[in-house]
Amino acid sequence: MTYSNIIYEVKDGLAFVTINRPQKMNALNAELIDELFDAFHRIKTDAAIQAAMITGAGDKAFISGADIQELSRLNPMTGKEKMLKGHALFNLIENAGKLVVAAVNGFALGGGCELAMACTLRLASVEARFGQPEINLGVIPGYGGTQRLSRLVGKGRALEMILSGDMIDAAEAYRIGLVNKVYPKDRLPEETETFCRRLMTKGPIATHCALEAVNKGLNQTLEDGLNLEANLFGLLCATEDMKEGLTAFLEKRKPAFKGK
């Protein structure tokens, strides 16, 4: 697929995805969602890609939300279909089995906040702003915001953001656990790449299993989640990476994981 709304490149195992509609504040439209589907399918299936970093082009927005003109044309049937397609995309991002880090460089509102929440981790610039303002348009978050936000920050904080439609700044987002780290805007790209590459040195199979254990375990009982964890740990005991990790620890050197 030829991309018109994103910039996609891979450097040394790290995929860079940049939302490239700065003239529209990087708003999500149908064409952009199709391109993101294609990009993250490539990220998920390409064994040479260990992690991905997603950000927005321009100085103002990560993703400002959904395209309002498209929303204005929806009816009950097409509205549900559009939201389900967004769910499918964000589920793909969340369950790619690889580290996906959002570098939130500006406004992350509506669908932009929801996309960031589908990522494994979120790093933000001090100028970033987060919000679920859909209530101001007479609707609710439809790309997973009512579900992922409460899981990340708790029911009370999530309801406050959703029912008020108010934005919060990066410091508040960090305080409530919506973002993991905050950096000056000019340092965000470099710091995010450094962060990704540090985590890429860990065992890729163990990373995949950790993501599966956490993501699936959240939707299970504690007993079932613990059983899943034990099963995945047992599978890892058969890998060369585990043997390398233990040997490297005993030899007091950095491990050289191979994903086997």
C-alpha positions as CSV (number, residue, x, y, z in Angstrom):
1,M,0.0,0.0,0.0
2,T,1.1,3.5,-0.8
3,Y,0.7,5.8,2.2
4,S,-0.7,9.3,1.8
5,N,-1.5,10.1,5.5
6,I,1.4,8.4,7.4
7,I,5.2,8.3,7.1
8,Y,6.5,4.7,7.7
9,E,10.1,3.6,8.0
10,V,12.1,1.0,9.7
11,K,15.6,1.5,11.1
12,D,17.5,-1.3,12.9
13,G,14.4,-3.2,14.0
14,L,12.4,-0.2,15.1
15,A,9.4,1.0,13.0
16,F,8.6,4.7,13.0
17,V,5.0,5.6,12.2
18,T,4.2,9.3,11.9
19,I,0.6,10.5,11.4
20,N,1.1,13.0,8.6
21,R,-2.0,15.2,8.3
22,P,-0.7,18.4,10.1
23,Q,-3.1,20.6,8.1
24,K,-6.0,18.7,9.8
25,M,-4.3,18.5,13.2
26,N,-3.6,14.8,12.3
27,A,-7.3,13.9,12.6
28,L,-8.3,10.3,12.0
29,N,-10.2,9.7,8.8
30,A,-11.2,6.5,7.1
31,E,-8.2,6.6,4.7
32,L,-5.7,7.1,7.6
33,I,-7.2,4.3,9.5
34,D,-6.8,2.0,6.5
35,E,-3.1,3.0,6.3
36,L,-2.6,2.4,10.0
37,F,-4.1,-1.1,9.6
38,D,-1.6,-1.9,6.8
39,A,1.3,-0.5,8.8
40,F,0.6,-2.3,12.0
41,H,-0.1,-5.5,10.2
42,R,3.4,-5.2,8.7
43,I,4.8,-4.5,12.2
44,K,3.1,-7.5,13.7
45,T,4.1,-10.0,11.0
46,D,7.6,-8.8,10.2
47,A,10.0,-10.8,12.4
48,A,12.8,-8.2,11.7
49,I,10.7,-5.5,13.5
50,Q,11.1,-5.6,17.3
51,A,9.2,-2.5,18.3
52,A,7.3,0.5,16.9
53,M,7.1,4.2,17.8
54,I,4.1,6.3,16.7
55,T,3.9,10.1,16.8
56,G,2.3,13.0,15.0
57,A,3.7,15.4,12.3
58,G,3.8,19.1,13.0
59,D,4.1,21.2,16.1
60,K,0.5,21.1,17.5
61,A,-1.0,17.6,17.5
62,F,-0.3,13.9,18.1
63,I,-3.9,13.2,16.9
64,S,-6.6,15.8,17.5
65,G,-9.4,13.3,17.3
66,A,-11.7,11.9,14.6
67,D,-12.5,13.8,11.4
68,I,-15.6,15.8,12.3
69,Q,-16.9,16.0,8.8
70,E,-16.9,12.2,8.6
71,L,-18.7,11.9,12.0
72,S,-21.4,14.3,10.8
73,R,-22.5,11.9,8.1
74,L,-22.9,8.9,10.3
75,N,-26.2,7.1,11.0
76,P,-26.8,4.4,13.6
77,M,-25.6,1.6,11.3
78,T,-22.5,3.4,9.8
79,G,-21.7,4.8,13.2
80,K,-21.4,1.4,14.8
81,E,-19.5,0.0,11.8
82,K,-17.0,2.9,12.1
83,M,-16.5,2.4,15.8
84,L,-16.0,-1.4,15.3
85,K,-13.3,-0.7,12.7
86,G,-11.6,1.6,15.1
87,H,-11.8,-1.1,17.8
88,A,-10.2,-3.6,15.3
89,L,-7.3,-1.2,14.6
90,F,-6.6,-0.4,18.2
91,N,-6.8,-4.1,19.2
92,L,-4.2,-4.8,16.5
93,I,-1.9,-2.2,18.0
94,E,-2.5,-3.4,21.5
95,N,-2.0,-7.1,20.7
96,A,0.7,-6.8,18.1
97,G,2.9,-8.9,20.5
98,K,5.6,-6.2,20.3
99,L,6.4,-3.0,22.1
100,V,4.5,0.0,20.7
101,V,5.3,3.4,22.2
102,A,3.3,6.5,21.6
103,A,5.4,9.8,21.5
104,V,2.6,12.2,22.3
105,N,3.9,15.5,21.0
106,G,0.7,17.7,21.2
107,F,-3.0,17.3,21.4
108,A,-4.2,13.7,22.0
109,L,-7.9,14.2,22.0
110,G,-10.8,11.7,21.3
111,G,-9.5,9.1,19.0
112,G,-6.0,10.4,19.5
113,C,-6.1,9.7,23.2
114,E,-7.7,6.3,22.5
115,L,-5.0,5.4,20.0
116,A,-2.3,6.4,22.6
117,M,-4.0,4.2,25.2
118,A,-3.9,1.2,22.8
119,C,-0.1,1.5,22.7
120,T,2.0,-0.4,25.2
121,L,3.4,2.8,26.8
122,R,3.0,6.5,26.4
123,L,5.7,9.2,26.5
124,A,4.6,12.8,26.3
125,S,6.0,16.3,25.8
126,V,5.4,18.9,28.4
127,E,3.1,20.6,25.9
128,A,0.9,17.5,25.3
129,R,-2.8,17.6,26.2
130,F,-5.1,14.7,26.7
131,G,-8.9,14.5,26.7
132,Q,-12.1,12.7,25.7
133,P,-14.2,15.6,24.6
134,E,-16.9,13.6,22.8
135,I,-19.5,14.5,25.4
136,N,-19.4,18.1,24.0
137,L,-20.6,16.7,20.7
138,G,-23.4,14.7,22.1
139,V,-21.7,11.4,21.8
140,I,-19.3,9.2,23.9
141,P,-15.8,7.9,23.2
142,G,-16.2,5.2,20.5
143,Y,-12.7,3.9,19.8
144,G,-12.3,2.2,23.2
145,G,-12.0,5.2,25.5
146,T,-14.8,4.1,27.9
147,Q,-12.9,0.9,28.4
148,R,-9.2,1.5,28.2
149,L,-9.2,4.8,30.1
150,S,-10.8,3.3,33.2
151,R,-8.4,0.4,33.1
152,L,-5.4,2.8,33.0
153,V,-6.5,5.5,35.5
154,G,-9.4,4.0,37.5
155,K,-13.2,4.4,37.2
156,G,-13.4,7.8,39.0
157,R,-10.8,9.6,37.0
158,A,-12.0,8.1,33.7
159,L,-15.6,9.2,34.4
160,E,-14.4,12.7,35.3
161,M,-12.6,13.0,31.9
162,I,-15.4,11.5,29.9
163,L,-18.3,13.3,31.5
164,S,-16.6,16.7,31.6
165,G,-14.9,16.5,28.3
166,D,-12.1,18.6,29.8
167,M,-8.5,18.4,28.7
168,I,-5.6,17.6,31.1
169,D,-2.0,18.5,30.7
170,A,1.0,16.2,30.6
171,A,1.8,16.7,34.3
172,E,-1.7,15.6,35.3
173,A,-1.7,12.7,32.8
174,Y,1.6,11.6,34.4
175,R,0.2,12.0,37.9
176,I,-2.8,9.8,37.3
177,G,-0.9,7.2,35.3
178,L,-2.1,7.9,31.8
179,V,1.5,8.6,30.6
180,N,4.7,6.9,31.7
181,K,7.2,9.8,31.2
182,V,7.2,13.5,30.3
183,Y,10.0,15.3,28.4
184,P,10.7,18.7,26.9
185,K,9.2,18.8,23.5
186,D,12.5,19.1,21.6
187,R,13.8,16.0,23.4
188,L,10.7,13.8,23.0
189,P,11.7,12.0,19.7
190,E,15.2,11.2,20.8
191,E,14.2,10.1,24.3
192,T,11.4,7.9,22.9
193,E,13.7,6.2,20.5
194,T,16.3,5.7,23.2
195,F,13.6,4.3,25.5
196,C,12.4,1.9,22.8
197,R,15.9,0.7,21.9
198,R,16.7,0.0,25.6
199,L,13.6,-2.2,25.9
200,M,14.5,-3.8,22.6
201,T,17.6,-5.3,24.2
202,K,15.4,-7.5,26.4
203,G,14.3,-11.0,25.2
204,P,11.8,-10.6,22.4
205,I,10.0,-13.9,23.3
206,A,9.8,-12.8,26.9
207,T,8.5,-9.4,25.9
208,H,5.8,-11.0,23.8
209,C,4.8,-13.3,26.6
210,A,4.7,-10.4,29.1
211,L,2.4,-8.5,26.9
212,E,0.1,-11.5,26.4
213,A,0.0,-12.2,30.1
214,V,-0.9,-8.6,31.0
215,N,-3.3,-7.9,28.2
216,K,-5.2,-11.2,28.5
217,G,-4.9,-11.4,32.2
218,L,-6.8,-8.1,32.7
219,N,-9.9,-9.8,31.2
220,Q,-9.7,-12.9,33.3
221,T,-10.1,-13.9,36.9
222,L,-7.0,-13.7,39.1
223,E,-6.9,-17.5,39.1
224,D,-7.1,-17.8,35.3
225,G,-4.5,-15.0,34.9
226,L,-2.1,-16.7,37.2
227,N,-2.5,-19.9,35.3
228,L,-1.8,-18.1,32.0
229,E,1.3,-16.6,33.6
230,A,2.5,-20.0,34.7
231,N,1.9,-21.5,31.3
232,L,3.8,-18.8,29.6
233,F,6.7,-19.0,32.0
234,G,6.9,-22.7,31.4
235,L,7.1,-22.1,27.6
236,L,9.9,-19.6,28.1
237,C,11.9,-22.3,30.0
238,A,12.3,-24.1,26.7
239,T,13.9,-21.2,24.9
240,E,17.5,-20.5,24.1
241,D,16.9,-16.9,25.3
242,M,16.3,-18.1,28.8
243,K,19.5,-20.1,28.8
244,E,21.4,-17.1,27.4
245,G,19.8,-14.8,30.0
246,L,20.8,-17.0,32.9
247,T,24.3,-17.7,31.6
248,A,24.9,-14.0,31.0
249,F,23.8,-13.2,34.5
250,L,26.2,-15.8,36.0
251,E,29.0,-14.6,33.7
252,K,28.3,-11.0,34.6
253,R,27.8,-9.8,31.0
254,K,25.0,-8.4,29.0
255,P,22.8,-11.1,27.3
256,A,22.6,-11.5,23.6
257,F,19.0,-12.6,23.0
258,K,18.2,-14.1,19.6
259,G,14.4,-14.6,19.9
260,K,14.8,-18.4,20.0
